[in-house]
């Protein structure tokens, strides 16, 4: 390539990076995130440590930016899934305690020690690997947490395995058992027998820990739903995730969704997802729209094309019944959501123009479309709706 042309191409690429060439973005309010953290912290009180969970790209909100805001707000613990999620936080100067909630892969243990991360263990092999890593790195004592499988059947030492794991920990002179944890399978179900059974099993495991001479400082079982609905599960630490970002699962009793003053926490959604009208189309009655022609206009219609689709994380389940907010009005999604484009019916909305701002998730002019609504329509949960917003959707942060 000729040098001048190469330079022009590089310059064009740099301009494109800086410009809003594809107007679909998410606005993340770090101020609201901090408010939600304070709400949770005050709710559980000073005797309970809040481990603020920022795994899965902070549930789609941006892990580094959210972690910095939470640290600035006073969070002393952050929760991530694994080493690959912790490394960017350390690289950006975040020096809070970081809990690796699903442990580590063999071969990562030395980096876990070097970065001062707190791994969750549940097998003898984990104990042996961490002990050797602490010795090699030259750390006299590295803190670890132990996970107990109290009935979820996913990760953790079972009752039958626990004694052997504790024996290994007692023999590991370079490890300190600082925490013990479990995870509740049905914390959003208020009358689920499994919750009481799991907490009973957890207490039995803690008794065994004491018999082996362990008395961990941090005892934790509660995720977002348990923080709100099962105070008996708080212990000395809680692990809210979804609540930080303004949501929780619907609570159930006897198979029905319930609500009540005791099940409410004044949380606010942190993320607003927006796009702009890309094109306006005038359609006659009887026109099939989108893949498969699943929607057919019943009358002459004005259709807006939005530059957003399932590759951005807009769930295809919203193709039937989903809506957006534009010009102080709701506009229904029509036809199937495709990879990069979505159609909405803006017939009857006055003064609509190409370039108008459209709210996909969020509030505007007293109207609201939130992750709960998306989840109900898509037959999923708010977690998935938020986590699915892809990284090709730029995040814009406000403090």
ABEGO torsion letter per residue (X at the ends): XBAAAAAAAAAAAAAAAABBABBBBBBBBAAAAAAAAAAAAAAAEAABBBBBBABGGGGGAEAAAAAAAAAAAGBABBBBABAAAAAAAAAAGBABBBBBAAEBBBGAAAAAAAAGBBBBBABAAAAAAAAAAAAAAGBABBBBBBBBBAGAGBBEBBAAAAAAAAAAAAABAABBBABBBBBBAAAABAABAAAAAAAAAAAAAAAAAAAAGBBBABBBABBAAAAAABAAAAEABBBBBAAAAGBBBBBBBGGBBBBEAAABBBBBBABBBBBBBABBBBBBBGBBBEBGGABBBABBBBBBBBBBBAAAGBBAAAABGBBBBBGGBBBBBBEBBBAABBBBBABGBBGBBBGBBBBABEBBGGBBBBAAAAAAAAGBBAAAAAAABBAABBBBBBX
